[in-house]
């Protein structure tokens, strides 16, 4: 009789380790970045990887909210760096992004998957990341629905 242990172990490892939520680990990650904002990223943005995104940042605020075609976005601006969480409406974090506002119309950085039992790491986001480039297509954000 074959052991069921390898199958059970594989299923256990495939389940996200306490799926990261915006409330909790996500907010803790954003709160680590406390510098006053040196950029306002409100507007419609375009990315080759993500398509169209809209971001809203109240004047003088660090907090950012937004949307793309699949995810809601929550983040902060700390200095010229932008920290974004791409998450589902349930609050489960799908991706983390760190960008630098190069100018009023350009942000460059990286995105990564959250840590899971199969993709180990410390904190909220994996160490392995992928390039992300966003260019502003308009200053006025599209309305959030």
C-alpha distance (Angstrom), angle and dihedral (degrees) to the residues before:
residue distance angle dihedral
X1 . . .
X2 3.78 . .
X3 3.74 118.3 .
X4 3.78 117.3 -107.7
X5 3.82 90.6 -154.7
X6 3.85 96.8 93.2
X7 3.80 91.1 51.2
X8 3.81 92.8 48.1
X9 3.81 91.3 47.4
X10 3.82 91.8 50.9
X11 3.81 91.3 50.6
X12 3.81 91.4 47.8
X13 3.80 92.6 51.2
X14 3.80 92.8 47.3
X15 3.81 92.6 59.4
X16 3.81 112.3 88.5
X17 3.78 113.3 -105.9
X18 3.78 101.6 -110.1
X19 3.78 92.9 -36.4
X20 3.78 107.9 -108.5
X21 3.78 113.3 -107.7
X22 3.79 129.7 -161.7
X23 3.81 87.9 -124.9
X24 3.78 102.6 64.6
X25 3.81 118.9 6.7
X26 3.80 93.0 19.2
X27 3.79 94.1 53.4
X28 3.82 90.6 44.4
X29 3.82 89.3 54.9
X30 3.81 91.6 49.7
X31 3.83 92.2 45.9
X32 3.83 90.7 57.8
X33 3.82 88.2 73.0
X34 3.81 107.4 69.7
X35 3.81 109.2 155.4
X36 3.82 117.0 125.6
X37 3.82 111.4 -97.4
X38 3.81 117.0 -96.2
X39 3.79 94.2 -177.3
X40 3.77 138.9 45.5
X41 3.79 110.7 -145.3
X42 3.80 99.1 -175.6
X43 3.78 110.9 141.9
X44 3.76 147.3 66.0
X45 3.79 114.3 -54.9
X46 3.78 134.2 -168.6
X47 3.80 126.8 -148.9
X48 3.81 127.9 -179.2
X49 3.84 88.5 -139.1
X50 3.81 101.0 40.0
X51 3.81 105.4 25.5
X52 3.80 118.3 -145.3
X53 3.80 119.5 2.8
X54 3.79 131.0 177.6
X55 3.79 121.4 -150.9
X56 3.80 129.6 -172.7
X57 3.80 125.2 -165.2
X58 3.81 119.6 171.4
X59 3.83 113.6 -128.3
X60 3.83 109.1 -84.0
X61 3.81 93.1 4.9
X62 3.79 126.6 119.7
X63 3.81 93.1 -152.2
X64 3.80 120.6 101.1
X65 3.79 130.3 -171.0
X66 3.75 130.0 178.7
X67 3.75 151.5 133.8
X68 3.76 143.6 -124.5
X69 3.78 127.9 -172.1
X70 3.84 93.5 -79.4
X71 3.80 109.2 20.4
X72 3.77 145.2 40.7
X73 3.81 115.0 -126.1
X74 3.78 128.8 -141.5
X75 3.78 123.1 177.1
X76 3.77 153.1 127.4
X77 3.78 137.7 -118.1
X78 3.81 112.5 -133.6
X79 3.79 111.8 -177.9
X80 3.80 103.3 -45.9
X81 3.80 92.8 -29.9
X82 3.80 121.8 101.5
X83 3.82 121.3 -154.4
X84 3.81 114.8 -165.2
X85 3.78 135.1 -179.4
X86 3.81 116.3 -156.6
X87 3.80 104.5 -154.3
X88 3.78 143.4 165.7
X89 3.80 120.9 -111.4
X90 3.83 87.0 -99.9
X91 3.81 88.1 64.3
X92 3.83 95.7 -110.6
X93 3.81 109.8 145.0
X94 3.81 113.6 -125.0
X95 3.83 99.5 173.6
X96 3.80 141.1 3.8
X97 3.81 121.2 -146.3
X98 3.80 133.0 -167.7
X99 3.80 116.2 -169.4
X100 3.78 136.4 170.8
X101 3.80 118.9 -137.8
X102 3.81 99.3 -127.9
X103 3.83 92.9 178.2
X104 3.81 139.1 -25.4
X105 3.79 89.9 -71.9
X106 3.81 106.7 32.1
X107 3.81 136.1 64.6
X108 3.80 124.4 176.3
X109 3.77 128.8 -174.6
X110 3.77 144.6 97.6
X111 3.79 142.0 -73.8
X112 3.79 130.2 -153.4
X113 3.77 141.4 -178.8
X114 3.79 120.4 -102.3
X115 3.80 118.6 -99.9
X116 3.84 115.0 -88.6
X117 3.79 135.3 170.4
X118 3.81 89.9 -90.8
X119 3.80 95.5 41.8
X120 3.76 103.5 47.7
X121 3.76 125.3 -163.5
X122 3.76 143.2 124.7
X123 3.77 124.4 -83.1
X124 3.77 124.0 -2.6
X125 3.81 104.3 -43.4
X126 3.79 133.7 50.7
X127 3.77 120.0 -111.1
X128 3.82 92.3 -125.8
X129 3.79 109.6 84.5
X130 3.79 140.8 176.3
X131 3.80 129.6 -138.7
X132 3.78 118.6 -95.6
X133 3.80 126.2 -170.8
X134 3.79 124.2 -178.6
X135 3.80 127.9 -173.9
X136 3.79 123.8 -167.6
X137 3.77 114.8 -115.3
X138 3.83 96.4 -179.4
X139 3.80 140.2 -2.3
X140 3.80 95.5 -132.1
X141 3.80 113.4 75.3
X142 3.76 120.5 -133.0
X143 3.82 112.0 -111.7
X144 3.81 116.8 -89.6
X145 3.78 112.3 -118.5
